[in-house]
Amino acid sequence: MAKTAILSDIHGNLEALEAVLHDAAGKSVTRFWCLGDIVGYGPNPNECLDICCDFELCILGNHENGVLFPTEGFNSQAERSMEWTRRQILNSPPARRDQRWSFLNRLPRVVQREGLMFVHGSPVGPMSDYVFPEDISNLRRLERLFCLVPRICFQGHTHIPGVFTTDARFLTPTDLSDGFGLGEHKLMVNVGSVGQPRDGDPRASYLIMDEDWFEFHRVAYNVETTIEKVTAIPELGPYLANRLKQAK
């Protein structure tokens, strides 16, 4: 199996995405898989879509779905962001617009291959269900989630990287600083967020898979450049800009 980068929640952050791609290339990664939310919150949705459309695998995130099919259920900041993002895509030159829109419409909610499951949210709610670290205290919920996991489930959505185990543990990247292998038990692996981490570390997060061995990676990027871009767009604004630095 080719060395693979698994990433999620880019959220229109071109600087973070480019930093991750550069870091992964330096680690001999040749294949890229994305678990959704390429767009939303960030200032460069079109550029990020154009990069990700060349990835081998991409999953539909709730922000892509919100751009395609405007629905209720998002907070006001997220709704403004998605409306702005939709306009950026639809106002593209016709050929680019059609390519980007077609790419979004083709994104699957779930992909399974060779015992691996790929979703944005969770095995129960592939697009929008959150699995937070504190969910390890809810054993019935964990049991329900793991019943749907074939072997290992890769997910994003919470922007908090780590590994959920069947014996109700949540292992952080610090706990797994030397990497981890796939053993006898099922796992749910949150790869964290490229463009908007929320675990207190503003560096972009992603995962590298090499056969049955996995490693979390963090990559610094020019966050001030992204903050300036976000601040300059009224529909995005200072709250989202500050969140990039605070990583919360």
N, C-alpha and C positions, 0 to 999 in steps of 0.2 A: 504494500500500500504506500502511495506517495505521501511524503510529509505534508501535513495539512494544517492550515490555520483555520480555526473556528472562531468567528467573531459575531458580535451582535450590537444592536442599539448604537448605531453610528450617529444617528440624529443630525444629519446634515453638517457634520463637523469635518470639513475637508482636511484641515491641518492634522487632526488626530488620525484620520483614516490614512493619509499619506505617510505619517510617521509609523503606523503599524505595518503598512505594506513594506516600507523600507526595512524595518526591523525584521520582519518575517523573511524577506529575501536574503538578508544577511545570515539567517539561520537555515538556509537551503530549503525553505518552504516553496513548493511548486503548485499547491492547490489551495483554493480559498472557498470556504463555506460561510454563509451569513444567515443568522437566525432572525432577521427582521428588524424593523424600525430603522431602515436606512435613512429615512427622512423624519421631519418633525423637530421642532425646537431650534434647529441650527440654520445657519445662513446660506449653505451651499447644497440644497437638495438635488439640483440637476447634476452637478458635478459628481456627487456621491452616487447617484443612480447610474450615471454613465460608467463609472468604475465597476460597480457591483454587477452590472448586466453581463460582464465578462467572467464573473465567478462561475464555478461549476454548479453551485447549489445556492439558492436563496429562498428563504421562507417568508411568508406574509406576516407582517407585524400589525399590531393594532393601529399604528399611525398610518401605514400604507392603506389599510382598510378604511380609516377615517378620511383619507384624501380621496379615495375612490368612491366611497359611499358615505356622504356626510350623515352622521348619526348623533344622537344625544348620548350622554354618559361621560363625556370628557369635561374637565374643568375649563373655565373660561380662557385661561392662558393657552391650554392645549388646543382648544377650538380656534383661537386666533392664529396660532401657529400653523395649524393644518389648512385653514383658509388661505393664508399667505402662501404656503407651500403649493397648494393646488394652483394658485394663480401663476406661480413661477413656472410650473410644468406646462400649463395650458398656454402660457404666453411665449413659449419657446418657438423657434422657427418650426414650421409645419413638420418637416421630416423628423427633427429631434423630438418634437412634441409627440408624434405618433409612436416613435420608438420607445420613448419613456413610458407613455400610457399603456402601450401593449405589454411592456415588461412588467409593470405593476399588475396588470390583469392576469398575467400568467403565473403569478407567484402562488405556490401551494401552501396550505395550512400545516400539513404534516408530510414528512418524508421518512420512510423507513427503508433501511438497507443493511443486510447482514447483522441483524441484532441491534443496530443503532437506530435511534429515534431522534428526529430533529423537529423541534417546535419553537415557537416564540415564547409562549406563556408556560403551559404545563401539559402533561399527558391528558389531564381532565378537560382543560380548556385551552386548546392549542394556540389560540390567538391572544386571549386576554386574561387568563387566570394567572394570578400571582402566587408564587411559592417563596415565602420569605424565610429567613433563617429561624425565626421564632416558631415556625410551623412544625418544628421537630417535637414540640410539646403536644401536638395534636396527633396522637397515634392512629386514630381512625382515618384521619385525612391522609396521613402518610401511607397507610395500607392501601387506601383507594388509589392513590397516585401510583404506587409501585406495582399494583395489579396490572396497570396498563403499559408498564415499561418492559420491552422485550429483553433487553440486556443493559443498555445504558441510554439515558435520555439526555440530550444536550438542549439547553434552553437559555433564555435571557430574560428580558422584560423588567426584572426588578433592579437591574444595574448593579447587583451585588454578587461578585464572583464567589464560588465555593462549591462544595460537593455534599450532597445529601446521601446518607446511607440508610439501608433498611433497618438498622438498629438505632435509628433516631439520633444520628449525629449530623452536625453541619461542620464540615472541615473547611477552614479558610485557606486562601493561597499561602498564608504564612505557615499554617499547619503542614502544608504540602510543598514546602519550598524546594524540596528535592524532586518534585514530581510524584506521580502515582501511576500504578498499573491497574488494569482491569482484572480483578480476581474472580472469586466464585459468586459474589453477591451483586445484585443490581445496584446501579447508581443513577442519581440525577445530578447532572453537572451544569451549573450556571456559569457561563463563560464571562460574565460581567459586561461592561459597556465600553465601547471604543470612544464614543463622543460625549458621554455625560455620566461618568462614574458617580455612584452615590454611596460609596463605602468609606468616605473620608480621604481617599487618595485620588487626586485629580488626574493622575496619569491614565492614559488609555489602557484598557484591559483586553486581553484576548488569550486564547488557548492554542497550543500546538499539539497535534496528535501524530505520533509516530508508531505505527503498528498498534500495540495495546498499551502504549506508554503516553502519558499526558503531562503537560507542564503549563502552568499559568505564567503569563508574561505581562509586565507593565512597561509602558513606553511614555516617556516625557515628550511633550510637543509644545509648540509655541501657543500656549493658551491665551496669551494677551492679544494675539492677532485675532483669534476667534472671538474673544470678548469684545473687541472693538467693532467687529462686523455685526455681532448680535445687537450691541447697544445702538448701532446706527439704524436699525430696522424697528420702527415703532411697534409693529405687530409682534415682535419678539421681546425687545426691551431689556431693562436692567436686571429684572428678576432672573431671567434665564442666563444672562451674562454672569451675574454673581454666583449662580449655582455651579457654573463650570469651575470656578476657582475653589469653592467650598466643598464640592463633590458630595453634596447632601441633597 
